[in-house]
Amino acid sequence: MYALLQEACAAEEAAGRPTIGSVVVTKATGIPGDGYFCFADDRLGRDVSDRRAYWDAEVTRVWDAWSDRDAR
């Protein structure tokens, strides 16, 4: 599953969209697992030192990018 999520996130990033993997969270914490943050740091060069803040911002970008703007 991790490799598939990495591929999807890389494709979204290349297309100029936020990482869709932001909506995949662990049951224990309610936020993505370590792999998500390692990918964002190592592959995307993002500052994930405050994981919660990074994830909050990124998941908001996902909802904004994929929401139906006409329904608002």
Secondary structure, 3 states (H helix, E strand, C coil): CHHHHHHHHHHHHHCCCCCHHHHCCCCCCCCCCHHHHHHHHHCCCCCCCCHHHHHHHHHHHHHHHHCCHHHC
